[in-house]
């Protein structure tokens, strides 16, 4: 099932980040609380407050525009994390003040899993953030996260007060970056080091699940292929999405091994597809750091028997931060093999347009946030149209991610986009379900 963010009107959004504002967060928590069964002492609402250290320093050192850009990037990371990790339960992400954010989920969740989710989110937020200034150093922000499990007696204001008290306690200097409103940190069933060992075993035992999200042409709604995604169902912490999966792998220095495993298993499934369907795979900084990656990937696909001309490799902006010249060289090698390239999550970060000028990109994949407000807000629609105009000028095809309604599909078709994917047509599904969908 798809994770379910709450619906936002334009008036309930934070003007900078597009997340819910404080008033909407209060109202949504109150609505969820009112739905709790009267005979239960507990309500399945879990909350975390994320507070960013150093945001004031960023404003002073680099200017308020850089600080605002960093807050927008953090907001996108929180949204993406929630969409990947919170299964089918409703959730809400809000900016409640300056550098403080709130993530609330209405779902049964063990204390250990909620704390693990906080640890994984903290790692995601602490990754480098591109500085929009030409040649500027990347920024890093260090989050503290306060956690709690709400009961029926906890109003929205009470939840916010308790989380704020925890944040104040953490600022006093006890060194923790994760803490609970009880003042106790849960003992995770598995430490990060144990999770790293578990991951290696899961790769060896083929326990990493491969899913496919179908992609469609807007002109006639025919299926054109699918993006391969990975999930891991850990016996203690539960379902782990692709982003957190790679964070664990990075700690263990096994990103390349995990990426290769996912690619091989996806190719082995896709070799049974009809010849008109393409396979999209995500590649990592560790992949592109290897000078031999293009050749090794081509050999892998050839051994499996999947044509290189039917493969699209997707890269995200963070892949490009380290060494643009080296990355460009590897991408040029991939193009020699007739592999197509897509810049993924476009619009989620700073959108450095130089990448589109100097790299051999075939597609841009618009991040789901780029269509969140296009039906209601003229400014959002204007930005959307400007990006499409730029793509046409550069002869780039556009894939829109996160299409969830027929109204969105009709609008992006009218505006001239070529392809889309999203829960309107299909959530990520198993290889068997994908084959059934093809045959239907």
Helices and strands as residue ranges (DSSP letters): E 4-5, G 10-12, H 22-34, E 42-53, H 55-62, H 64-85, E 90-97, E 100-106, H 111-125, E 142-151, H 156-169, I 170-174, E 178-180, H 192-204, E 209-217, E 223-234, E 238-240, H 242-251, H 255-270, E 278-282, H 285-289, H 293-304, G 308-310, E 311-315, G 317-320, H 324-336, E 340-346, H 354-358, E 363-366, G 368-371, H 378-393, E 397-400, H 406-414, E 419-420, E 429-430, H 431-439
